[in-house]
Amino acid sequence: MEKGVVLELLESVPHLLKLPSKQIWFDFDDEADVLYVSFERPQGATDSELTEDGVVMRYRGDRLVGVTILNVHRRFSGQR
């Protein structure tokens, strides 16, 4: 199992390098099925936008400081 996790992480590296910050925090709420991604801590978001596909983009001014992804299991693994 560990080898599979490492391979999946390696596949995600090119995408992670394109994100707006080199420090990224991930928090997953399993009960709510929500993934929180922060590009700054604290986020200090002053505005947010909910997309049609259930993603909340959080901004401080014009700067993207975080993303909240709803229904993570359903979206990525077909569960729940």
Residue frames relative to the residue before (quaternion, step in Angstrom):
aa qw qx qy qz dx dy dz
M 1.0000 0.0000 0.0000 0.0000 0.00 0.00 0.00
E 0.6437 0.5389 -0.3402 0.4236 3.61 0.90 -0.86
K 0.6325 0.5405 -0.3333 0.4436 3.56 1.01 -0.80
G 0.6451 0.5222 -0.3115 0.4627 3.58 1.01 -0.80
V 0.6358 0.5212 -0.3231 0.4687 3.58 1.02 -0.80
V 0.6557 0.5071 -0.3099 0.4657 3.57 0.93 -0.87
L 0.6510 0.5135 -0.3183 0.4596 3.60 0.94 -0.84
E 0.6536 0.5014 -0.3112 0.4738 3.59 0.98 -0.81
L 0.6354 0.5201 -0.3231 0.4704 3.57 1.02 -0.77
L 0.6504 0.5144 -0.3140 0.4624 3.57 0.95 -0.86
E 0.6432 0.5213 -0.3222 0.4590 3.60 1.02 -0.72
S 0.6880 0.4880 -0.2842 0.4558 3.58 1.11 -0.63
V 0.4845 0.7093 -0.4244 0.2864 3.63 1.17 -0.43
P 0.6563 0.5018 -0.3558 0.4370 3.68 0.76 -0.79
H 0.6545 0.4996 -0.3095 0.4756 3.60 1.07 -0.70
L 0.6467 0.5267 -0.3186 0.4505 3.58 0.98 -0.83
L 0.6437 0.5396 -0.3226 0.4364 3.58 1.03 -0.73
K 0.6575 0.5118 -0.3051 0.4612 3.60 1.20 -0.41
L 0.5103 0.6647 -0.4202 0.3480 3.60 1.23 -0.23
P 0.6290 -0.6065 0.3482 0.3396 3.60 -1.16 0.58
S 0.7644 0.2673 -0.1682 0.5620 3.60 1.22 -0.07
K 0.4221 -0.6917 0.5214 0.2674 3.57 -1.13 0.57
Q 0.6823 0.3476 -0.2745 0.5817 3.58 1.29 -0.16
I 0.0123 0.8014 -0.5930 0.0769 3.55 -0.73 1.11
W 0.1445 -0.7749 0.6111 0.0717 3.57 -0.96 0.90
F 0.1376 -0.7759 0.6136 0.0500 3.53 -0.98 0.96
D 0.0206 0.7596 -0.6496 0.0233 3.56 -1.00 0.88
F 0.0955 -0.8023 0.5884 0.0303 3.57 -0.80 1.03
D 0.1803 -0.7518 0.6282 0.0871 3.55 -0.90 1.01
D 0.2986 -0.8029 0.4927 0.1530 3.56 -0.13 1.33
E 0.6540 0.5269 -0.3200 0.4386 3.57 0.94 -0.85
A 0.7377 0.3745 -0.2181 0.5176 3.60 0.95 -0.84
D 0.3162 -0.7735 0.4825 0.2625 3.59 1.31 -0.31
V 0.4820 0.6446 -0.4205 0.4187 3.52 0.99 1.01
L 0.1800 -0.7596 0.6178 0.0948 3.56 -1.03 0.89
Y 0.1620 -0.7727 0.6107 0.0616 3.53 -0.85 1.10
V 0.0546 -0.7768 0.6274 0.0047 3.58 -0.84 1.02
S 0.0704 -0.8051 0.5890 0.0036 3.56 -0.72 1.11
F 0.2613 -0.7646 0.5742 0.1323 3.54 -0.99 0.92
E 0.7537 0.1481 -0.1218 0.6286 3.56 1.35 -0.16
R 0.1202 -0.7722 0.6191 0.0773 3.54 -1.15 0.66
P 0.4894 -0.3296 -0.7840 0.1929 1.55 -1.19 2.14
Q 0.6215 -0.5636 0.3886 0.3810 3.54 -1.18 0.54
G 0.0660 -0.8319 0.5445 0.0845 3.56 0.82 -0.96
A 0.1656 0.8209 -0.5284 0.1394 3.58 1.06 0.75
T 0.2242 -0.7753 0.5804 0.1086 3.53 -1.06 0.85
D 0.7853 0.1182 -0.0597 0.6048 3.57 1.28 -0.27
S 0.0574 -0.7892 0.6096 0.0474 3.58 -1.19 0.42
E 0.1704 -0.7667 0.6140 0.0789 3.50 -1.29 0.52
L 0.2305 -0.7612 0.5940 0.1211 3.59 -0.83 1.03
T 0.2807 -0.7657 0.5560 0.1609 3.57 -0.68 1.08
E 0.6758 -0.5050 0.3557 0.4021 3.58 -1.26 0.31
D 0.7326 0.4211 -0.2414 0.4772 3.59 1.10 -0.61
G 0.6468 -0.5917 0.3135 0.3650 3.61 1.11 0.60
V 0.5148 0.5772 -0.4582 0.4380 3.57 0.96 0.87
V 0.1998 -0.7621 0.6057 0.1118 3.54 -0.89 0.98
M 0.1568 -0.7749 0.6085 0.0676 3.55 -0.71 1.12
R 0.1691 -0.8126 0.5554 0.0512 3.57 -0.70 1.13
Y 0.1169 -0.8192 0.5614 -0.0055 3.54 -0.83 1.11
R 0.1258 -0.6886 0.6989 0.1469 3.49 -1.37 0.42
G 0.7737 -0.0684 -0.0266 0.6293 3.53 -0.13 1.32
D 0.7764 -0.2726 0.2292 0.5200 3.59 -0.74 -1.04
R 0.5906 0.6111 -0.3469 0.3968 3.59 1.29 -0.17
L 0.3732 -0.7073 0.5586 0.2200 3.58 -0.88 1.00
V 0.0743 -0.8335 0.5475 0.0009 3.59 -0.56 1.18
G 0.8205 -0.0205 0.0100 0.5712 3.59 1.22 -0.19
V 0.1764 -0.7470 0.6334 0.0984 3.50 -1.36 0.41
T 0.1232 -0.7602 0.6341 0.0698 3.56 -1.03 0.83
I 0.1363 -0.7977 0.5856 0.0460 3.58 -0.71 1.10
L 0.2471 -0.7869 0.5555 0.1057 3.57 -0.63 1.17
N 0.8440 0.1789 -0.1360 0.4870 3.58 -1.26 0.53
V 0.0493 0.8645 -0.4974 0.0529 3.56 0.93 0.95
H 0.6785 0.4877 -0.3111 0.4527 3.60 0.78 -0.93
R 0.6655 0.5055 -0.2986 0.4609 3.56 0.88 -0.94
R 0.6750 0.5191 -0.2797 0.4435 3.55 0.98 -0.92
F 0.8308 0.2766 -0.1044 0.4716 3.59 0.83 -0.98
S 0.8128 0.2352 -0.1415 0.5138 3.60 1.06 -0.40
G 0.4921 -0.6855 0.4181 0.3364 3.58 1.24 -0.01
Q 0.5154 0.6415 -0.4157 0.3873 3.59 1.26 0.20
R 0.7785 0.3404 -0.2926 0.4386 3.51 -1.45 0.34
